[in-house]
């Protein structure tokens, strides 16, 4: 337990500090929910949650953030089409990165969903990612976390490309339906990250999809409850976000289930408009259930087809 204490405190402090900076400067673009996901996968998890390294994490988050605001500024399409295009760019970037670092997807799609054009967003995303990587290095040198060597994934082939396009098409259908129905949070970027991770037949969540959906819904609910205290009682935003990350850390460490997108959803609750807060957990639960169900179904179908061969 003592090995988890310092990494968890660092994760909580980073999220609290990020939210305090956004609140103090009056600039929401500083608030990057995926930092909670990266903190969960790089600090809370005993081993790095992805096959990647510091350089790839920094580059993909930074370039992804710039790509996201570029789409908002220079791709004159309706919001559903913009989000689908951003998800396509993110999915292809993920495929050719030769890593499993799926949070890069959220870095691209989030500014599109929120229609963020400010350069503050990519600068904040890069800076916060650097802080997480620095914290990870400290925990490794102090013996709280193990160094995880990076082994590149194989070069993408035709089958991997087709698989990526299939996943993008399914995700895009949900994006289009959710946005057109006024429920765009059912296709929130962290859910697209979870969908990408769950799609892999080797994902632990393939064996326990209900647990994955439950953890996502619980973390979204935690963020929502604390955001409501901010709206209803004037509770400081940065303290509420810090408490949310504390609960997320306790749950993940206690259960041993380190699901980065769930952590991101707990902080996304602090970024959405007040009128969307009450329905946020329900939309997240609906989107998570649909995408997880599809991810598990396709893996089972492929397993059956492989056995027949």
For each residue, the residues with C-beta under 8 A, 3 or more apart:
1: 4 5
2: 5
3: 6 7 46 143 144 145
4: 1 7 8 44 46 144 253
5: 1 2 8 9
6: 3 9 10 139 142 144
7: 3 4 10 11 43 44 135 139 144 145
8: 4 5 11 12 43 44 249 253
9: 5 6 12 13
10: 6 7 13 14 39 43 135 138 139
11: 7 8 14 15 36 39 40 43 44 135 245 249
12: 8 9 15 16 242 245 246 249
13: 9 10 16 17 242
14: 10 11 17 18 35 39 128 131 132 135
15: 11 12 18 19 35 36 39 241 242 244 245 267
16: 12 13 19 20 238 239 241 242 245
17: 13 14 20 21 238
18: 14 15 21 22 30 31 32 35 124 128 241
19: 15 16 22 23 31 237 238 240 241 242 267 270
20: 16 17 23 24 238
21: 17 18 24 25 30
22: 18 19 25 26 27 28 29 30 31 237
23: 19 20 26 236 237 238
24: 20 21
25: 21 22 30
26: 22 23
27: 22 30 118 120
28: 22 31 271
29: 22 116 118 120 121 124
30: 18 21 22 25 27 120 124
31: 18 19 22 28 124 267 270 271
32: 18 35 110 121 124 125 128
33: 36 37 106 110 190 264 265 267 268 270 271
34: 37 38 61 103 106 107 110 125 189 190 193 264
35: 14 15 18 32 38 39 125 128 129 132 267
36: 11 15 33 39 40 245 248 260 263 264 266 267
37: 33 34 40 41 103 106 190 193 260 261 263 264
38: 34 35 41 42 57 61 103 129 132 260
39: 10 11 14 15 35 36 42 43 44 132 135 245 263
40: 11 36 37 43 44 45 49 248 249 252 258 259 260 262 263
41: 37 38 44 45 48 49 50 103 258 260
42: 38 39 45 48 49 57 132 133 135 136
43: 7 8 10 11 39 40 132 135 136 139 145
44: 4 7 8 11 39 40 41 249 252 253 258 263
45: 40 41 42 48 49 252 258
46: 3 4 145 146
47: 145 146 148
48: 41 42 45 52 136 148
49: 40 41 42 45 258 260
50: 41 57 99 100 101 102
51: 99 100 101 150 151 152 153
52: 48 56 57 97 99 100 101 150
53: 56 57 150
54: 57 58 133 136 137
55: 58 59
56: 52 53 59 60 97 99 101 150
57: 38 42 50 52 53 54 60 61 101 129 133
58: 54 55 61 62 126 129 130 133
59: 55 56 62 63
60: 56 57 63 64 93 97 99 101 104 107
61: 34 38 57 58 64 65 103 104 107 125 126 129
62: 58 59 65 66 122 125 126 129
63: 59 60 66 67 93
64: 60 61 67 68 90 93 104 105 107 108 125
65: 61 62 68 69 107 108 111 121 122 125 126
66: 62 63 69 70 122
67: 63 64 70 71 86 89 90 93 108
68: 64 65 71 72 86 107 108 109 110 111 112 116 121 122
69: 65 66 72 73 111 116 117 118 119 121 122
70: 66 67 73 74 75
71: 67 68 74 75 82 85 86 89 108 111 112
72: 68 69 75 82 111 112 115 116 117
73: 69 70 117
74: 70 71
75: 70 71 72 82 85
76:
77: 81 82 85
78: 81 82
79: 82 83 112 113 115 179 184
80: 83 84 175 176 179 180
81: 77 78 84 85
82: 71 72 75 77 78 79 85 86 112
83: 79 80 86 87 109 112 113 175 179 184 187
84: 80 81 87 88 168 172 175 176
85: 71 75 77 81 82 88 89
86: 67 68 71 82 83 89 90 108 109 112
87: 83 84 90 91 105 108 109 168 171 172 175 192
88: 84 85 91 92 168 172
89: 67 71 85 86 92 93 108
90: 64 67 86 87 93 94 104 105 107 108 109 192
91: 87 88 94 95 105 164 165 167 168 171 196
92: 88 89 95 96 164
93: 60 63 64 67 89 90 96 97 104 105 108
94: 90 91 97 99 101 102 104 105 164 196
95: 91 92 156 160 161 164
96: 92 93 156
97: 52 56 60 93 94 101 104
98: 152 153 154 155 156
99: 50 51 52 56 60 94 150 152 153
100: 50 51 52 153 197 200
101: 50 51 52 56 57 60 94 97 104
102: 50 94 105 193 196 197 261
103: 34 37 38 41 61 106 107 193 260 261 264
104: 60 61 64 90 93 94 97 101 107 108
105: 64 87 90 91 93 94 102 108 109 189 192 193 196
106: 33 34 37 103 109 110 189 190 192 193 261 264
107: 34 60 61 64 65 68 90 103 104 110 125
108: 64 65 67 68 71 86 87 89 90 93 104 105 111 112
109: 68 83 86 87 90 105 106 112 113 189 192
110: 32 33 34 68 106 107 113 114 116 189
111: 65 68 69 71 72 108 114 115 116 117 121
112: 68 71 72 79 82 83 86 108 109 115 116
113: 79 83 109 110 184 188 189
114: 110 111 271
115: 72 79 111 112
116: 29 68 69 72 110 111 112 121
117: 69 72 73 111
118: 27 29 69 121
119: 69 122 123
120: 27 29 30 123 124
121: 29 32 65 68 69 111 116 118 124 125
122: 62 65 66 68 69 119 125 126
123: 119 120 126 127
124: 18 29 30 31 32 120 121 127 128
125: 32 34 35 61 62 64 65 107 121 122 128 129
126: 58 61 62 65 122 123 129 130
127: 123 124 130 131
128: 14 18 32 35 124 125 131 132
129: 35 38 57 58 61 62 125 126 132 133
130: 58 126 127 133 134
131: 14 127 128 134 135
132: 14 35 38 39 42 43 128 129 135 136
133: 42 54 57 58 129 130 136 137
134: 130 131 137 138
135: 7 10 11 14 39 42 43 131 132 138 139
136: 42 43 48 54 132 133 139 140 145
137: 54 133 134 140 141
138: 10 134 135 141 142
139: 6 7 10 43 135 136 142 144 145
140: 136 137 143 144 145 146 147
141: 137 138
142: 6 138 139
143: 3 140
144: 3 4 6 7 139 140
145: 3 7 43 46 47 136 139 140
146: 46 47 140
147: 140
148: 47 48
149:
150: 51 52 53 56 99
151: 51
152: 51 98 99
153: 51 98 99 100
154: 98 157
155: 98
156: 95 96 98 160 161 164
157: 154 160 161
158: 161 162
159: 162 163
160: 95 156 157 163 164
161: 95 156 157 158 164 165
162: 158 159 165 166
163: 159 160 166 167 199
164: 91 92 94 95 156 160 161 167 168
165: 91 161 162 168 169
166: 162 163 169 170 298
167: 91 163 164 170 171 195 196 199
168: 84 87 88 91 164 165 171 172
169: 165 166 172 173
170: 166 167 173 174 291 294
171: 87 91 167 168 174 175 187 192 195 291
172: 84 87 88 168 169 175 176
173: 169 170 176 177
174: 170 171 177 178 186 187 287 290 291
175: 80 83 84 87 171 172 178 179 184 187
176: 80 84 172 173 179 180
177: 173 174 180 181
178: 174 175 181 183 184 185 186 187 283 287
179: 79 80 83 175 176 182 183 184 187
180: 80 176 177
181: 177 178
182: 179
183: 178 179 186 279 283 286
184: 79 83 113 175 178 179 187 188
185: 178 188 272 276 279 280 283 284 287
186: 174 178 183 191 283 284 286 287 290
187: 83 171 174 175 178 179 184 191 192 287
188: 113 184 185 191 192 265 268 283 284 287
189: 34 105 106 109 110 113 192 193 264
190: 33 34 37 106 193 194 261 262 264 265 268
191: 186 187 188 194 195 216 261 265 284 287 288 291
192: 87 90 105 106 109 171 187 188 189 195 196 291
193: 34 37 102 103 105 106 189 190 196 197 260 261 264
194: 190 191 197 198 212 216 259 261 262 288 291 292
195: 167 171 191 192 198 199 291 292 294 295
196: 91 94 102 105 167 192 193 199
197: 100 102 193 194 200 203 205 261
198: 194 195 203 205 206 209 212 291 292 295 296
199: 163 167 195 196 203 295 298 299
200: 100 197 203 206
201: 206 299 302 303
202: 206
203: 197 198 199 200 206 295
204: 207 208
205: 197 198 208 209 211 212 259 292
206: 198 200 201 202 203 209 295 296 299
207: 204
208: 204 205 211 212
209: 198 205 206 212 213 292 293 295 296
210: 213 214
211: 205 208 214 215 257
212: 194 198 205 208 209 215 216 259 288 292
213: 209 210 216 217 285 288 289 292
214: 210 211 217 218
215: 211 212 218 219 251 255 257 259 262
216: 191 194 212 213 219 220 259 261 262 265 284 285 288
217: 213 214 220 221 281 284 285 288
218: 214 215 221 222 251 262
219: 215 216 222 223 248 251 262 263 265 266
220: 216 217 223 224 262 265 266 268 269 280 281 284 285
221: 217 218 224 225 281
222: 218 219 225 226 244 247 248 266
223: 219 220 226 227 244 265 266 267 268 269 270 280
224: 220 221 227 228 269 277 278 280 281
225: 221 222 228 229
226: 222 223 229 230 235 240 241 243 244 269 270
227: 223 224 230 231 240 269 270 277
228: 224 225 231 232 277 278
229: 225 226 232 233 235 240
230: 226 227 233 234 235 236 237 240 270
231: 227 228 274 277
232: 228 229
233: 229 230
234: 230
235: 226 229 230 239 240
236: 23 230 239 240
237: 19 22 23 230 240 241 270
238: 16 17 19 20 23 241 242
239: 16 235 236 242 243
240: 19 226 227 229 230 235 236 237 243 244 270
241: 15 16 18 19 226 237 238 244 245 267 270
242: 12 13 15 16 19 238 239 245 246
243: 226 239 240 246 247
244: 15 222 223 226 240 241 247 248 266 267 269 270
245: 11 12 15 16 36 39 241 242 248 249 263 266 267
246: 12 242 243 249 250
247: 222 243 244 250 251 266
248: 36 40 219 222 244 245 251 252 262 263 266
249: 8 11 12 40 44 245 246 252 253
250: 246 247 253 254
251: 215 218 219 247 248 254 255 257
252: 40 44 45 248 249 255 256 257 258 259 262 263
253: 4 8 44 249 250 256
254: 250 251
255: 215 251 252
256: 252 253
257: 211 215 251 252
258: 40 41 44 45 49 252
259: 40 194 205 212 215 216 252 262 263
260: 36 37 38 40 41 49 103 193 263 264
261: 37 102 103 106 190 191 193 194 197 216 264 265
262: 40 190 194 215 216 218 219 220 248 252 259 265 266
263: 36 37 39 40 44 219 245 248 252 259 260 266 267
264: 33 34 36 37 103 106 189 190 193 260 261 267 268
265: 33 188 190 191 216 219 220 223 261 262 268 269 284
266: 36 219 220 222 223 244 245 247 248 262 263 269
267: 15 19 31 33 35 36 223 241 244 245 263 264 270 271
268: 33 188 190 220 223 264 265 271 272 280
269: 220 223 224 226 227 244 265 266 272 277 280
270: 19 31 33 223 226 227 230 237 240 241 244 267
271: 28 31 33 114 267 268
272: 185 268 269 276 277 280
273: 276 277
274: 231 277
275:
276: 185 272 273 279 280
277: 224 227 228 231 269 272 273 274 280
278: 224 228
279: 183 185 276 282 283
280: 185 220 223 224 268 269 272 276 277 283 284
281: 217 220 221 224 284 285
282: 279 285 286
283: 178 183 185 186 188 279 280 286 287
284: 185 186 188 191 216 217 220 265 280 281 287 288
285: 213 216 217 220 281 282 288 289
286: 183 186 282 283 289 290
287: 174 178 185 186 187 188 191 283 284 290 291
288: 191 194 212 213 216 217 284 285 291 292
289: 213 285 286 292 293
290: 174 186 286 287 293 294
291: 170 171 174 191 192 194 195 198 287 288 294 295
292: 194 195 198 205 209 212 213 288 289 295 296
293: 209 289 290 296 297
294: 170 195 290 291 297 298
295: 195 198 199 203 206 209 291 292 298 299
296: 198 206 209 292 293 299 300
297: 293 294 300 301
298: 166 199 294 295 301 302
299: 199 201 206 295 296 302 303
300: 296 297 303 304
301: 297 298 304 305
302: 201 298 299 305 306
303: 201 299 300 306 307
304: 300 301 307 308
305: 301 302 308 309
306: 302 303 309
307: 303 304
308: 304 305
309: 305 306
